[in-house]
Structures are given as structure tokens and as C-alpha cells.
Amino acid sequence: MIPQIQPTDLKRALDANMPVVLLDVRQPDEHAFCALPNSLFIPLGELAGRVKEVPADGTPVVVYCHHGVRSLTGAAILRAAGLEALSLAGGIDRWSLSVDPAVPRY
């Protein structure tokens, strides 16, 4: 089972300046429409071949997508490569609903 983090818990971690890598695995048009600040962007279909672009220094990686389904796969790919990865529960859509309504919904 892939661990998940709730958007409100991620917000608390970010506000406390806890180190975390945000990885957006959506498609380019989705990423262009809205994204969490300072996110690394690697579409899910490219992630297996680009895992080395994700920092492997022990910093937790929070993978996100639109609703939290693709991010589970992305986190599984990273975990299989030995990285500490979690999925953002509910994706950027739930982030918009529960943390930051300024993030556009689609």
C-alpha cells in the first residue's frame, strides 16, 4: 500500500519549512494550468525513465496529480527505486478545496 498525505498535513509541513520535494505527474497542459509552487514536473508516462531527476537525498517526495490516482502509481515507481514517496490524497483538486482556493480547479 502506498502511503498518502492529506493536503492539510502537507500544508502544515510546508509552513514549518520541512524539507519535501513536490512532484507533479500530470500532463503538460494540466501543469501549465495550475501547479503547486516549486514543483518538479515529470509526466507519469515518463517517470520510470526519469527517476534519476528526482532528488534521492532522503527528502520525502510528495507526488501529486489531479485527483490522487496517477500519483499513487508515481509514488509506487519512486518507492520501487528506493525513494521515500507519498501520494497527495485527492490531488491538486483537494488541495484547492481544503487548503488554497486560489489554485484553479478543472
TARA-V453447 format. One record per pair of residues at least 24 apart in sequence whose ideal C-beta (glycine too) atoms are under 7 Angstrom apart, sorted by the first residue. I is the first residue (numbers start at 1). GAP is how many residues later the second one is. D is the distance in Angstrom with one decimal. If there is no record, write none. Layout:
# TARA-V453447
i=(I:I)
gap=(GAP:GAP)
d=(D:D)
This chain:
# TARA-V453447
i=(2:2:2:2:2:3:4:4:4:5:5:5:5:6:7:7:7:7:7:7:8:8:10:10:11:19:20:20:20:21:21:21:21:22:22:23:23:23:23:23:24:25:25:25:25:25:26:26:26:30:33:33:34:34:34:36:36:36:44:44:44:47:47:48:51:51:51:54:54:56:58:60:60:61:62:62:63:63:64:64:64:65:66:66:66:67:67)
gap=(70:73:74:77:85:83:82:83:85:57:81:83:84:83:81:83:87:88:91:92:90:91:52:78:88:40:39:40:42:33:34:38:40:40:42:31:38:39:40:51:40:38:40:45:46:49:39:40:44:36:71:73:58:69:70:28:56:59:26:29:30:27:30:29:26:27:30:24:29:27:26:24:26:24:24:26:24:25:24:27:28:26:25:26:27:24:26)
d=(5.0:4.8:5.5:7.0:5.5:4.8:6.1:4.8:4.2:6.0:4.8:6.1:6.5:5.3:6.5:6.5:5.2:4.4:5.1:4.8:5.8:6.2:6.0:6.4:4.8:4.7:6.5:5.4:5.6:6.7:5.5:5.4:4.5:5.5:6.8:6.4:5.4:7.0:4.8:6.7:5.9:5.8:5.3:5.4:6.0:4.1:5.1:6.0:7.0:6.4:6.5:6.0:6.5:5.3:4.8:6.7:6.7:6.9:4.9:6.2:5.4:5.6:5.2:5.5:6.8:6.6:4.7:6.3:6.3:5.8:6.8:4.8:6.3:4.4:5.4:5.5:5.5:6.8:3.8:5.5:5.6:5.0:4.9:6.2:5.8:4.5:5.5)
